Amino acid sequence: MRIEPSSSVPIYRQMIEQIKYQVATGVLREGDKVPSVRELAGTLAVNQNTVLKVYNELCRENVLKIERGDGTYVSSSKQSISAAERR
């Protein structure tokens, strides 16, 4: 994942779009565990609250699912991303 701080697109929106792209292209598959909030924030040098906002938004869109105490996983990609978004 790559973040462009100088972009006019907010960081959280860049992250959401990149995760959706990875799910749509099969880089991330149903059931794959995604990095923890702390791990991804450290890797990308962004605030943990930003990553939490991204994960919560993607959970609302059924792209990710949070298993309390176990981690965050890719949900069923067939239901969560429309054909238009896949293109």
N, C-alpha and C positions, 0 to 999 in steps of 0.2 A: 504494500500500500504506500502511496506517495501523496504527500500533502504539499500544496503550493500556498504558502502563507501570503504571497503577494497577489493571489487571485482575488477577483471580486466575489467569488463564490465562498460563502462561509465554510470554515473548516469542517463543522459537523455535517454539512450538506455534501462536501467532497467525500467524506468518509462513508456516508450512507450510500451514495452513488457507487463508490468503488466496491463496497461489500455486496450490493445488489448485482453489480456486474460480475463479480466473482461467482456468485450463486448461479446467475443466468448462464454463464459460460462453462460451468461445471468444475471450476477451480475449487470451489467449496461445494460439497455435496450434502444431501440430507443426512443429519446425524453427526456431521463433523463438528468437533469442538473448536470454538473460536478463542483467541487469546483472552485472558482475564482483563478486566478494566485497567488494573494497575500495570499489567504487562504491556498492553497496547499503548497506554498513555506514555509509558517510559520509552517505548520503541519509537513512537512518533513525536515525542517531546511536546505533547499537548496535555491540557488539564484533564484530570480523571473525570471531572464533571462533564466534560465534552464527550468523552467516550461513553459514559453512562447515559447521556442524552441520546447518543446514536443508538446504543443497544436498546434502550426503552422504545425509541421510535420504531426500530426494526421489529421489535416484539409486537408492537401495536399493529404493524403491517403483516404480521405472521411470517416474516422472513427468518427471524431468530426465535428461540424459546429459551427461557432461563429456568434452569433446574436449581432451585435453592440448595446451596451447600455443595453442589456438584459442578456447576459451570454454565456456560452459555453455548448452545448448539444451534446448528442450522436446522430450521424447521422444514416442513415439506415444501420444496421449491416449486412444485407444480401448482400448488394453490396460491402461493404467496406473490408470484411475480407474473404480471400479465404479459401477453404476447407482445404488446407494444413496447413494454419496458425491456423485454428480452432483446428486441431488435436494437 
